[in-house]
Amino acid sequence: MDITINRRYRDALYDGLMTDFTAIGDIFSHLHNDEPSHARRLHRRFAAELRLLDDLGWEQEPNAKEFELTMPARELRPVIERVYWSAVASLNNESDELVDEAVTHLSDATVACPELLARLADEAIAPVPDVCCAEALATSA
């Protein structure tokens, strides 16, 4: 099942992936410290995230307005959950001056991620419309 998302949701996921990719050097550290099981775990995590990046586009500012997520739900769900919980946890790590910016990023992720997770959970029940719920609510108000 493919899901199409809008640019706002794409940017929230992209930002979350960029934050998580800061830990990609940990693979080297684990290998250097003879911890191959930890390195393999990170490899699997980053392989899934890089696969999502293929759907989102590798550019910071792509030209597209919609993005088709082609990953199977069982692979996509953990990535989206990780992005969501990372965004929630980031509020605890921000200084007061950065809280407003963090809240902006968090609000995008807290809207996008739960909705996408719900759509993934419902994939076997009914077809999913291409318009995101938050977007539909905004246009109906």
DSSP file with accessible surface (Angstrom, degrees, kcal/mol):
  #  RESIDUE AA STRUCTURE BP1 BP2  ACC     N-H-->O    O-->H-N    N-H-->O    O-->H-N    TCO  KAPPA ALPHA  PHI   PSI    X-CA   Y-CA   Z-CA
    1    1 A M              0   0   93      0, 0.0     2,-0.4     0, 0.0    72,-0.1   0.000 360.0 360.0 360.0 127.8    0.0    0.0    0.0
    2    2 A D        -     0   0   79     70,-0.0     2,-0.4    68,-0.0    68,-0.2  -0.794 360.0-157.1 -99.7 143.8    1.4    3.4   -1.0
    3    3 A I  E     -A   69   0A   4     66,-1.7    66,-3.9    -2,-0.4     2,-0.5  -0.969   5.2-149.2-119.1 135.7    0.6    6.5    0.9
    4    4 A T  E     -A   68   0A  21     -2,-0.4     2,-0.3    64,-0.3    64,-0.2  -0.901  18.6-173.3-105.1 130.7    0.8   10.0   -0.6
    5    5 A I  E     -A   67   0A   2     62,-2.8    62,-2.4    -2,-0.5     2,-0.1  -0.855  20.8-114.9-120.8 159.9    1.8   12.8    1.8
    6    6 A N  E  >  -A   66   0A  19     -2,-0.3     4,-2.2    60,-0.2    60,-0.2  -0.261  36.6 -97.3 -86.1 176.2    1.9   16.6    1.4
    7    7 A R  H  > S+     0   0   58     58,-0.9     4,-2.9     1,-0.2     5,-0.2   0.875 120.3  56.1 -64.4 -38.7    5.0   18.8    1.5
    8    8 A R  H  > S+     0   0  103      1,-0.2     4,-1.9     2,-0.2    -1,-0.2   0.935 111.1  43.6 -61.5 -44.4    4.5   19.8    5.2
    9    9 A Y  H  > S+     0   0    1      2,-0.2     4,-2.3     1,-0.2     5,-0.2   0.897 112.7  53.3 -67.8 -39.1    4.4   16.2    6.3
   10   10 A R  H  X S+     0   0    1     -4,-2.2     4,-3.1     1,-0.2    -2,-0.2   0.939 108.6  49.5 -59.7 -46.2    7.4   15.4    4.1
   11   11 A D  H  X S+     0   0   42     -4,-2.9     4,-2.7     1,-0.2    -1,-0.2   0.882 109.0  52.4 -63.7 -37.0    9.4   18.2    5.6
   12   12 A A  H  X S+     0   0    6     -4,-1.9     4,-1.9    -5,-0.2    -1,-0.2   0.936 114.0  42.9 -64.0 -44.3    8.6   17.0    9.2
   13   13 A L  H  X S+     0   0    0     -4,-2.3     4,-2.5     2,-0.2    -2,-0.2   0.921 113.6  52.1 -66.6 -42.2    9.7   13.5    8.4
   14   14 A Y  H  X S+     0   0   15     -4,-3.1     4,-2.6     1,-0.2    -2,-0.2   0.935 109.5  48.9 -60.0 -46.9   12.8   14.8    6.5
   15   15 A D  H  X S+     0   0   64     -4,-2.7     4,-2.0     1,-0.2    -1,-0.2   0.899 110.9  51.2 -60.6 -40.7   13.8   17.0    9.5
   16   16 A G  H  X S+     0   0   12     -4,-1.9     4,-2.2    -5,-0.2    -1,-0.2   0.907 110.2  48.6 -63.8 -40.6   13.4   14.0   11.8
   17   17 A L  H  X S+     0   0    0     -4,-2.5     4,-2.7     2,-0.2    -2,-0.2   0.917 108.4  53.8 -65.5 -41.4   15.6   11.8    9.6
   18   18 A M  H  X S+     0   0   61     -4,-2.6     4,-0.5     1,-0.2    -1,-0.2   0.903 109.1  49.6 -61.2 -38.8   18.3   14.5    9.4
   19   19 A T  H >< S+     0   0   81     -4,-2.0     3,-1.1     1,-0.2    -1,-0.2   0.935 112.4  47.2 -63.9 -44.4   18.3   14.7   13.2
   20   20 A D  H >< S+     0   0   26     -4,-2.2     3,-2.1     1,-0.3    -2,-0.2   0.863 101.0  65.8 -67.9 -33.9   18.6   10.9   13.5
   21   21 A F  H >< S+     0   0   31     -4,-2.7     3,-1.9     1,-0.3     4,-0.3   0.672  80.1  80.5 -65.0 -13.2   21.4   10.7   10.9
   22   22 A T  T << S+     0   0  121     -3,-1.1     3,-0.4    -4,-0.5    -1,-0.3   0.752  90.1  55.7 -63.2 -18.2   23.7   12.6   13.2
   23   23 A A  T X  S+     0   0   19     -3,-2.1     3,-2.0    -4,-0.2     4,-0.3   0.361  74.1 101.8 -94.2   7.2   24.2    9.2   14.9
   24   24 A I  T X  S+     0   0   76     -3,-1.9     3,-1.6     1,-0.3     4,-0.5   0.832  72.1  65.3 -64.5 -27.4   25.3    7.4   11.8
   25   25 A G  T 3> S+     0   0   42     -3,-0.4     4,-1.7    -4,-0.3     3,-0.4   0.683  81.9  79.7 -66.9 -14.7   29.0    7.7   12.9
   26   26 A D  H <> S+     0   0   73     -3,-2.0     4,-2.8     1,-0.2    -1,-0.3   0.772  80.9  66.1 -64.4 -24.5   28.1    5.4   15.8
   27   27 A I  H <> S+     0   0   40     -3,-1.6     4,-2.4    -4,-0.3    -1,-0.2   0.955 102.9  46.2 -60.2 -46.5   28.3    2.5   13.4
   28   28 A F  H  > S+     0   0  141     -4,-0.5     4,-3.2    -3,-0.4     5,-0.2   0.936 111.7  51.6 -59.5 -46.3   32.1    3.2   13.1
   29   29 A S  H  X S+     0   0   49     -4,-1.7     4,-2.0     1,-0.2    -1,-0.2   0.914 110.5  47.9 -59.4 -43.7   32.4    3.6   16.9
   30   30 A H  H  <>S+     0   0   36     -4,-2.8     5,-3.3     2,-0.2    -1,-0.2   0.910 114.5  45.9 -66.0 -40.2   30.7    0.2   17.5
   31   31 A L  H ><5S+     0   0  102     -4,-2.4     3,-1.7    -5,-0.2    -2,-0.2   0.923 111.7  51.8 -66.9 -42.4   32.8   -1.5   14.9
   32   32 A H  H 3<5S+     0   0  137     -4,-3.2    -1,-0.2     1,-0.3    -2,-0.2   0.846 111.5  47.7 -61.3 -34.3   36.0    0.1   16.3
   33   33 A N  T 3<5S-     0   0   98     -4,-2.0    -1,-0.3    -5,-0.2    -2,-0.2   0.189 119.9-110.2 -92.7  15.6   35.1   -1.1   19.8
   34   34 A D  T < 5S+     0   0  136     -3,-1.7    -3,-0.2     1,-0.1     3,-0.1   0.909  76.9 133.4  55.8  48.9   34.3   -4.6   18.5
   35   35 A E     >< +     0   0   70     -5,-3.3     4,-1.8     1,-0.1     3,-0.5  -0.588  18.1 160.9-122.2  66.9   30.6   -4.4   19.1
   36   36 A P  H  >  +     0   0   49      0, 0.0     4,-2.8     0, 0.0     5,-0.2   0.828  69.4  59.2 -64.8 -29.7   29.3   -5.8   15.8
   37   37 A S  H  > S+     0   0   70      1,-0.2     4,-2.0     2,-0.2     5,-0.1   0.907 107.6  46.6 -67.1 -37.8   25.8   -6.5   17.0
   38   38 A H  H  > S+     0   0   76     -3,-0.5     4,-2.2     2,-0.2    -1,-0.2   0.902 112.6  50.4 -66.9 -40.4   25.3   -2.8   17.9
   39   39 A A  H  X S+     0   0    5     -4,-1.8     4,-2.4     1,-0.2    -2,-0.2   0.914 109.9  50.0 -64.5 -41.2   26.6   -1.8   14.5
   40   40 A R  H  X S+     0   0  138     -4,-2.8     4,-2.5     2,-0.2    -1,-0.2   0.902 108.3  53.3 -64.7 -39.1   24.3   -4.2   12.7
   41   41 A R  H  X S+     0   0  114     -4,-2.0     4,-2.1     1,-0.2    -1,-0.2   0.941 111.4  45.5 -61.1 -45.4   21.3   -2.9   14.7
   42   42 A L  H  X S+     0   0    6     -4,-2.2     4,-3.2     1,-0.2     5,-0.3   0.895 108.9  56.9 -65.3 -37.3   22.2    0.6   13.6
   43   43 A H  H  X S+     0   0  118     -4,-2.4     4,-2.6     1,-0.2    -2,-0.2   0.935 107.9  46.9 -58.6 -46.4   22.7   -0.5   10.0
   44   44 A R  H  X S+     0   0  148     -4,-2.5     4,-1.9     2,-0.2    -1,-0.2   0.917 113.7  49.1 -61.6 -42.7   19.2   -1.9    9.9
   45   45 A R  H  X S+     0   0   51     -4,-2.1     4,-2.0     1,-0.2    -2,-0.2   0.955 115.4  41.9 -61.3 -49.9   17.8    1.3   11.4
   46   46 A F  H  X S+     0   0    4     -4,-3.2     4,-2.9     1,-0.2     5,-0.2   0.839 108.8  59.5 -71.5 -30.4   19.6    3.5    9.0
   47   47 A A  H  X S+     0   0   46     -4,-2.6     4,-1.9    -5,-0.3    -1,-0.2   0.932 108.9  45.0 -61.5 -43.7   18.9    1.3    6.0
   48   48 A A  H  X S+     0   0   24     -4,-1.9     4,-2.1     2,-0.2    -2,-0.2   0.915 114.2  48.9 -66.0 -41.2   15.1    1.7    6.6
   49   49 A E  H  X S+     0   0    1     -4,-2.0     4,-2.1     1,-0.2    -2,-0.2   0.894 110.6  49.9 -67.1 -38.3   15.6    5.5    7.1
   50   50 A L  H  X S+     0   0   58     -4,-2.9     4,-1.5     2,-0.2    -1,-0.2   0.865 107.7  55.1 -67.8 -33.4   17.6    5.8    3.9
   51   51 A R  H  X S+     0   0   79     -4,-1.9     4,-1.0    -5,-0.2     3,-0.2   0.921 108.1  48.3 -63.6 -42.3   14.9    3.9    2.1
   52   52 A L  H >X S+     0   0    0     -4,-2.1     4,-2.2     1,-0.2     3,-0.6   0.904 105.4  58.9 -63.6 -38.1   12.3    6.4    3.3
   53   53 A L  H 3X S+     0   0    5     -4,-2.1     4,-2.2     1,-0.3    -1,-0.2   0.854  97.0  61.5 -60.5 -32.4   14.7    9.2    2.2
   54   54 A D  H 3< S+     0   0   95     -4,-1.5    -1,-0.3    -3,-0.2    -2,-0.2   0.900 109.7  41.4 -58.7 -39.2   14.5    7.7   -1.3
   55   55 A D  H << S+     0   0   27     -4,-1.0    13,-0.2    -3,-0.6    -2,-0.2   0.856 118.0  45.6 -75.6 -36.8   10.7    8.4   -1.2
   56   56 A L  H  < S-     0   0    0     -4,-2.2    -2,-0.2     1,-0.1    -1,-0.2   0.712 116.0-111.5 -79.2 -22.4   11.0   11.8    0.4
   57   57 A G     <  -     0   0   15     -4,-2.2    -2,-0.1    -5,-0.2    -1,-0.1   0.185  10.7-114.7  95.4 141.4   13.8   13.0   -1.8
   58   58 A W  S    S+     0   0  141     -4,-0.1     2,-0.2     3,-0.1    -1,-0.1   0.636  87.4  93.7 -85.2 -14.4   17.4   13.7   -0.8
   59   59 A E  S    S-     0   0  115      1,-0.1     0, 0.0    -3,-0.0     0, 0.0  -0.501  74.6-135.3 -79.3 149.0   17.2   17.4   -1.4
   60   60 A Q  S    S+     0   0  143      1,-0.3    -1,-0.1    -2,-0.2   -45,-0.1   0.889 103.0  28.3 -66.0 -39.8   16.3   19.8    1.4
   61   61 A E  S    S-     0   0  139     -3,-0.0    -1,-0.3   -50,-0.0    -3,-0.1  -0.662  81.6-177.6-124.6  76.5   14.0   21.7   -0.9
   62   62 A P        -     0   0   13      0, 0.0    -5,-0.0     0, 0.0    -6,-0.0  -0.287  31.2-126.9 -71.5 162.3   12.5   19.4   -3.6
   63   63 A N  S    S+     0   0  165      2,-0.0    -2,-0.0     0, 0.0     0, 0.0   0.721  77.3 100.3 -80.8 -22.7   10.2   20.8   -6.2
   64   64 A A        -     0   0   44      1,-0.1     3,-0.1   -57,-0.0     0, 0.0  -0.241  53.9-161.8 -68.2 153.2    7.4   18.2   -5.6
   65   65 A K  S    S+     0   0  172      1,-0.2   -58,-0.9   -59,-0.0     2,-0.3   0.583  78.4  41.3-106.1 -19.0    4.3   19.0   -3.6
   66   66 A E  E     -A    6   0A 118    -60,-0.2     2,-0.4   -59,-0.1   -60,-0.2  -0.965  67.0-160.1-130.3 150.8    3.3   15.4   -2.9
   67   67 A F  E     -A    5   0A  13    -62,-2.4   -62,-2.8    -2,-0.3     2,-0.6  -0.996  11.3-141.9-136.4 128.7    5.4   12.4   -2.0
   68   68 A E  E     -A    4   0A  95     -2,-0.4     2,-0.7   -13,-0.2   -64,-0.3  -0.791  10.6-149.9 -93.6 123.4    4.5    8.8   -2.4
   69   69 A L  E     +A    3   0A   1    -66,-3.9   -66,-1.7    -2,-0.6   -17,-0.1  -0.851  19.3 175.5 -93.4 113.3    5.7    6.5    0.4
   70   70 A T        +     0   0   49     -2,-0.7    -1,-0.1   -68,-0.2     3,-0.1   0.451  37.5 113.8-101.3  -2.5    6.3    3.1   -1.1
   71   71 A M  S    S-     0   0    1      1,-0.1   -68,-0.1   -68,-0.1    -2,-0.1  -0.408  77.2-100.6 -69.1 146.2    7.8    1.3    1.8
   72   72 A P    >>  -     0   0   44      0, 0.0     4,-2.4     0, 0.0     3,-1.4  -0.341  33.1-115.0 -62.6 147.7    5.7   -1.6    3.3
   73   73 A A  H 3> S+     0   0    6      1,-0.3     4,-2.8     2,-0.2    47,-0.1   0.866 114.0  59.1 -54.9 -39.7    3.8   -0.6    6.4
   74   74 A R  H 34 S+     0   0  178      1,-0.2    -1,-0.3     2,-0.2    -3,-0.0   0.777 113.9  38.1 -65.2 -24.1    5.8   -3.0    8.6
   75   75 A E  H <> S+     0   0   78     -3,-1.4     4,-0.7     2,-0.1    -1,-0.2   0.793 118.5  47.5 -91.2 -35.0    9.1   -1.2    7.6
   76   76 A L  H  X S+     0   0    2     -4,-2.4     4,-2.3     1,-0.2     3,-0.3   0.876  99.5  67.0 -75.1 -38.9    7.7    2.4    7.6
   77   77 A R  H  X S+     0   0   72     -4,-2.8     4,-2.7     1,-0.2     5,-0.2   0.911 100.0  47.3 -54.5 -49.9    5.9    2.3   10.9
   78   78 A P  H  > S+     0   0   52      0, 0.0     4,-2.2     0, 0.0    -1,-0.2   0.876 111.4  52.3 -63.6 -31.8    9.0    2.0   13.1
   79   79 A V  H  X S+     0   0    1     -4,-0.7     4,-2.3    -3,-0.3    -2,-0.2   0.948 111.8  45.0 -66.7 -45.9   10.7    4.8   11.2
   80   80 A I  H  X S+     0   0    1     -4,-2.3     4,-2.6     1,-0.2    -1,-0.2   0.912 112.2  52.2 -66.4 -39.7    7.8    7.2   11.7
   81   81 A E  H  X S+     0   0   82     -4,-2.7     4,-2.7    -5,-0.3     5,-0.3   0.919 109.4  50.1 -61.4 -40.5    7.5    6.2   15.4
   82   82 A R  H  X S+     0   0   72     -4,-2.2     4,-2.2    -5,-0.2    -2,-0.2   0.923 110.8  48.7 -64.7 -42.8   11.2    7.0   15.9
   83   83 A V  H  X S+     0   0    5     -4,-2.3     4,-2.1     2,-0.2    -1,-0.2   0.931 112.8  49.3 -61.3 -44.5   10.8   10.4   14.2
   84   84 A Y  H  X S+     0   0   51     -4,-2.6     4,-2.3     1,-0.2    -2,-0.2   0.959 113.6  43.0 -61.1 -53.1    7.7   11.1   16.4
   85   85 A W  H  X S+     0   0  159     -4,-2.7     4,-2.6     1,-0.2    -1,-0.2   0.839 111.7  55.4 -68.8 -28.9    9.3   10.2   19.7
   86   86 A S  H  X S+     0   0   43     -4,-2.2     4,-1.7    -5,-0.3    -1,-0.2   0.916 108.4  48.6 -66.2 -41.0   12.5   12.0   18.8
   87   87 A A  H  X S+     0   0   16     -4,-2.1     4,-0.7     2,-0.2    -2,-0.2   0.921 112.5  48.2 -64.6 -41.7   10.5   15.2   18.2
   88   88 A V  H >< S+     0   0   46     -4,-2.3     3,-1.0     1,-0.2     4,-0.5   0.942 112.6  48.2 -63.9 -44.7    8.7   14.8   21.5
   89   89 A A  H >X S+     0   0   44     -4,-2.6     3,-1.2     1,-0.2     4,-0.6   0.801  97.3  72.1 -67.1 -26.3   12.0   14.2   23.4
   90   90 A S  H >X S+     0   0   31     -4,-1.7     3,-0.9     1,-0.3     4,-0.6   0.796  85.8  65.7 -63.6 -26.7   13.6   17.1   21.7
   91   91 A L  H X< S+     0   0   54     -3,-1.0     3,-0.7    -4,-0.7    -1,-0.3   0.865  97.8  54.0 -62.7 -33.0   11.6   19.5   23.8
   92   92 A N  H <4 S+     0   0  141     -3,-1.2    -1,-0.2    -4,-0.5    -2,-0.2   0.717 109.9  48.2 -72.3 -19.4   13.3   18.3   27.0
   93   93 A N  H << S+     0   0  134     -3,-0.9     2,-0.3    -4,-0.6    -1,-0.2   0.447  91.2  97.8-101.1  -2.0   16.7   19.1   25.5
   94   94 A E  S << S-     0   0   68     -3,-0.7     2,-0.1    -4,-0.6     5,-0.1  -0.663  70.6-124.4 -93.2 143.3   16.1   22.6   24.2
   95   95 A S    >>  -     0   0   52     -2,-0.3     3,-1.1     1,-0.1     4,-0.8  -0.356  36.5-100.8 -73.2 164.1   17.0   25.8   26.0
   96   96 A D  G >4 S+     0   0  139      1,-0.3     3,-0.7     2,-0.2     4,-0.5   0.852 122.2  57.3 -56.5 -35.0   14.2   28.3   26.6
   97   97 A E  G 34 S+     0   0  156      1,-0.2     4,-0.3     2,-0.1    -1,-0.3   0.803 110.8  42.7 -68.0 -27.6   15.3   30.4   23.7
   98   98 A L  G <> S+     0   0   76     -3,-1.1     4,-2.6     1,-0.2    -1,-0.2   0.479  86.9  93.1 -97.4  -1.9   14.9   27.5   21.3
   99   99 A V  H <X S+     0   0   44     -4,-0.8     4,-3.1    -3,-0.7     5,-0.2   0.908  82.8  54.2 -61.7 -41.5   11.6   26.2   22.6
  100  100 A D  H  > S+     0   0  129     -4,-0.5     4,-1.9     1,-0.2    -1,-0.2   0.935 112.3  44.0 -59.3 -44.5    9.5   28.2   20.2
  101  101 A E  H  > S+     0   0  118     -4,-0.3     4,-2.1     2,-0.2    -1,-0.2   0.922 114.3  50.3 -65.8 -41.4   11.4   26.8   17.2
  102  102 A A  H  X S+     0   0    6     -4,-2.6     4,-3.1     1,-0.2    -2,-0.2   0.899 107.6  53.7 -63.9 -39.2   11.3   23.3   18.7
  103  103 A V  H  X S+     0   0   67     -4,-3.1     4,-3.2     2,-0.2    -1,-0.2   0.904 106.5  53.0 -63.5 -38.2    7.6   23.6   19.2
  104  104 A T  H  X S+     0   0   79     -4,-1.9     4,-1.8    -5,-0.2    -2,-0.2   0.957 114.1  41.1 -61.1 -49.1    7.1   24.5   15.6
  105  105 A H  H  X S+     0   0   83     -4,-2.1     4,-2.2     1,-0.2    -2,-0.2   0.901 115.8  51.6 -65.6 -38.8    9.0   21.4   14.5
  106  106 A L  H  X S+     0   0   21     -4,-3.1     4,-3.5    -5,-0.2     5,-0.3   0.922 106.2  53.4 -64.8 -42.4    7.3   19.3   17.1
  107  107 A S  H  X S+     0   0   47     -4,-3.2     4,-1.4     1,-0.2     5,-0.2   0.909 109.3  49.4 -63.3 -38.1    3.8   20.4   16.1
  108  108 A D  H  X S+     0   0   36     -4,-1.8     4,-2.7    -5,-0.2     5,-0.2   0.948 116.2  42.3 -62.6 -45.8    4.6   19.4   12.5
  109  109 A A  H  X S+     0   0    4     -4,-2.2     4,-2.5     1,-0.2    -2,-0.2   0.881 111.6  54.0 -69.9 -36.6    5.8   16.0   13.6
  110  110 A T  H  < S+     0   0   47     -4,-3.5    -1,-0.2     1,-0.2    -2,-0.2   0.754 115.6  40.6 -73.7 -19.9    3.0   15.5   16.2
  111  111 A V  H  X S+     0   0   50     -4,-1.4     4,-1.2    -5,-0.3    -2,-0.2   0.893 121.2  40.9 -85.2 -48.2    0.4   16.1   13.5
  112  112 A A  H  X S+     0   0    0     -4,-2.7     4,-2.5    -5,-0.2     5,-0.2   0.945 113.2  49.6 -68.0 -50.3    2.1   14.2   10.7
  113  113 A C  H  X S+     0   0    0     -4,-2.5     4,-2.8    -5,-0.2     5,-0.2   0.933 111.1  44.5 -64.9 -50.6    3.4   11.1   12.5
  114  114 A P  H  > S+     0   0   52      0, 0.0     4,-2.5     0, 0.0    -1,-0.2   0.905 114.9  50.6 -61.8 -37.0    0.3   10.0   14.4
  115  115 A E  H  X S+     0   0   23     -4,-1.2     4,-2.4     2,-0.2    -2,-0.2   0.938 112.2  46.1 -64.6 -44.0   -1.8   10.5   11.3
  116  116 A L  H  X S+     0   0    0     -4,-2.5     4,-2.5     2,-0.2    -1,-0.2   0.909 112.0  51.7 -64.8 -39.7    0.5    8.4    9.2
  117  117 A L  H  X S+     0   0   33     -4,-2.8     4,-2.3    -5,-0.2    -1,-0.2   0.910 110.1  49.3 -62.8 -40.2    0.7    5.7   11.8
  118  118 A A  H  X S+     0   0   50     -4,-2.5     4,-2.0    -5,-0.2    -2,-0.2   0.913 110.5  50.5 -65.0 -40.7   -3.1    5.6   11.9
  119  119 A R  H  < S+     0   0   18     -4,-2.4     4,-0.3     1,-0.2    -2,-0.2   0.894 110.8  49.2 -64.4 -38.6   -3.2    5.4    8.2
  120  120 A L  H >< S+     0   0    4     -4,-2.5     3,-0.9     1,-0.2     4,-0.2   0.890 110.5  50.6 -66.9 -37.8   -0.7    2.5    8.3
  121  121 A A  H 3< S+     0   0   62     -4,-2.3     3,-0.5     1,-0.2    -2,-0.2   0.849 112.2  47.2 -67.9 -32.7   -2.7    0.7   10.9
  122  122 A D  T >X S+     0   0   80     -4,-2.0     4,-1.9     1,-0.2     3,-1.5   0.407  79.4 107.5 -88.6   3.5   -5.9    1.0    8.9
  123  123 A E  T <4 S+     0   0   73     -3,-0.9    -1,-0.2    -4,-0.3    -2,-0.1   0.821  82.0  44.1 -57.1 -31.9   -4.3   -0.2    5.7
  124  124 A A  T 34 S+     0   0   97     -3,-0.5    -1,-0.3    -4,-0.2    -2,-0.1   0.674 112.4  54.6 -85.5 -14.5   -6.1   -3.5    5.7
  125  125 A I  T <4 S-     0   0  133     -3,-1.5    -2,-0.2     1,-0.3    -1,-0.1   0.922 119.0 -13.1 -86.6 -49.4   -9.5   -2.0    6.7
  126  126 A A  S  < S-     0   0   50     -4,-1.9    -1,-0.3     0, 0.0     2,-0.0  -0.993  74.8 -87.3-152.1 156.5  -10.1    0.6    4.0
  127  127 A P        -     0   0  126      0, 0.0    -3,-0.0     0, 0.0    -4,-0.0  -0.375  44.8-126.5 -65.5 146.4   -8.4    2.5    1.2
  128  128 A V        -     0   0   37     -5,-0.1     2,-0.0    -2,-0.0    -9,-0.0  -0.824  17.8-126.2 -99.2 130.1   -6.7    5.7    2.4
  129  129 A P        -     0   0   91      0, 0.0  -125,-0.2     0, 0.0    -1,-0.0  -0.346  17.2-124.1 -69.3 157.2   -7.6    9.0    0.7
  130  130 A D  S    S+     0   0   97   -127,-0.1     2,-0.4     2,-0.1    -2,-0.0   0.665  88.4  85.5 -76.3 -16.0   -4.7   11.1   -0.7
  131  131 A V  S    S-     0   0   76   -126,-0.1     2,-0.1     1,-0.0  -126,-0.0  -0.732  82.1-124.3 -91.2 131.1   -5.6   14.2    1.3
  132  132 A C     >  -     0   0    1     -2,-0.4     4,-2.4     1,-0.1     5,-0.2  -0.439  18.0-121.7 -71.8 147.4   -4.3   14.3    4.9
  133  133 A C  H  > S+     0   0   81      1,-0.2     4,-2.5     2,-0.2     5,-0.2   0.902 111.4  50.1 -57.1 -47.1   -6.8   14.8    7.6
  134  134 A A  H  > S+     0   0   28      1,-0.2     4,-2.1     2,-0.2    -1,-0.2   0.900 111.2  49.9 -62.1 -36.8   -5.3   18.0    9.0
  135  135 A E  H  > S+     0   0   78      2,-0.2     4,-1.9     1,-0.2    -1,-0.2   0.912 110.5  49.6 -68.6 -40.6   -5.3   19.5    5.5
  136  136 A A  H  X S+     0   0   43     -4,-2.4     4,-1.5     1,-0.2    -2,-0.2   0.909 111.2  49.4 -65.6 -40.4   -8.9   18.5    4.9
  137  137 A L  H  X S+     0   0  118     -4,-2.5     4,-1.1     1,-0.2    -1,-0.2   0.902 108.9  52.9 -64.6 -39.9   -9.9   20.1    8.2
  138  138 A A  H  < S+     0   0   74     -4,-2.1     3,-0.2     1,-0.2    -1,-0.2   0.883 111.0  45.9 -65.4 -37.1   -8.1   23.3    7.4
  139  139 A T  H  < S+     0   0  116     -4,-1.9    -1,-0.2     1,-0.2    -2,-0.2   0.766 110.7  53.1 -79.7 -20.6   -9.8   23.7    4.0
  140  140 A S  H  <        0   0   93     -4,-1.5    -1,-0.2    -5,-0.2    -2,-0.2   0.664 360.0 360.0 -85.9 -15.7  -13.3   23.0    5.5
  141  141 A A     <        0   0  120     -4,-1.1    -3,-0.0    -3,-0.2    -4,-0.0  -0.255 360.0 360.0 -79.4 360.0  -13.0   25.6    8.2
